[in-house]
Amino acid sequence: MTMSTTSVLQGKNIKEYRGIVFGEVINGINFTKDFAINITNFIGGRSKEYEEELVNSRADAIKEMMERAKKVGANALIGVKIDVETIDINEKGVMLMIVASGTAVIVEE
């Protein structure tokens, strides 16, 4: 499925708009990763644990958005946007919330 962050697809004619679709993912960071992240926070440096979780969660949100676009008969997405938030669960850890959104469209092949 063709996707773009812009409102047009260069060289493609949009025949029909099918509406806004979303893909949402909320993933908890487990105790082992939290422990490793706390060490990284203390000594400094990149957090590969969070980066890996973010990459996987973003891919899942995009996949879910694409599946919802297909369900409404679309063959492309325009205006794609990814939002990432963290949810602090008291002292129990952090959860990542990723929302992918876009406009589902039908383009001429």
N, C-alpha and C positions, 0 to 999 in steps of 0.2 A: 504494500500500500504506500502510495506517495504521500509524504508529509512535508509541510513547510511552516515556518514561523511567520511567513508573510501572508497577506490576504489574497495573493494570486499565485498561480503556478505558471511560471514562464513557459510559453509555448503550448499551454493547455487551455481549452475552453471549458469553463465551469457551466454545466448544463442545469444543475439543480442543487439547491442547498437543502440539507436534511436535518440541520439543527446542531446545537452544541452537544458534544459528548465529553464524558469525563472518565478518568481511571483513577481510583483512589487506593492508596496503600498506606497502612499504618503498621510499622514493624517495631517491635521492642528490641532493645539491645540487651543481650543476655548477661548474666553475672560475670562470666569469664571475660567477655569483651569490655564490660564496664570496668573491671579491675585493670585490664591492660590500658584502657583509655585514661584512667586516673593516673597511672604511672607516666604515660606520655604527657598528660597535663602538668605533672609535677616537674619532669625533667625537660620538657619542651620537645618540639619536633612534630612531624606529621602523624596523624592517627590513621594508620592503614585499616584498622578495624572499622572505624566510622566510614572511611572512604569506600571500602568494599560493600558495606551495608547500603550506603547511599547509591552506589552504582547499580546494585541488584534491585533495590526498591524502585529506582527510577525506571529501569527496564520493565519491571512488572507493571508499573502504572501506565507506561506507554502501551504495553501489550494489551492491557485491559481496555484502554481507550480505543485502540484499533479494533478490538473485538466488538465493542459497542457500536462503532462506526459501521462495521460490516452488518450488524444486526438491523440497522436502519437503511441498508442498501447502498451505502456509500463506497466509493472506491478510492477516496483520497481525503486528506485532512489538511485544512489551512488554519492559520492563526494559532498554531500549536504553542502552548505555554506550559512550563513546568514550575510548580510552586513547591518549596520545601520548608517545612516547619519542624521544630522540635517541641515535644510535649514532655515537660518535667513531671514525673510521677512521684511527687514528694521526694523522699530519699531512697526510693526503690529503683530508680534508674530513669532512663530517658527513652522516649519513643520517637521515631522518625515518621512524619506524615508527609507523603508526597502526593500531589494532585496534578495529573496531566489533563489538560483541556484543549479542545480544538473544535473547529466547525467541520462537520462531516459534509462532504460534497460528492457529487457525481461529475466526473470529468469525461469528456469525449476521449476515447482511446485512439 
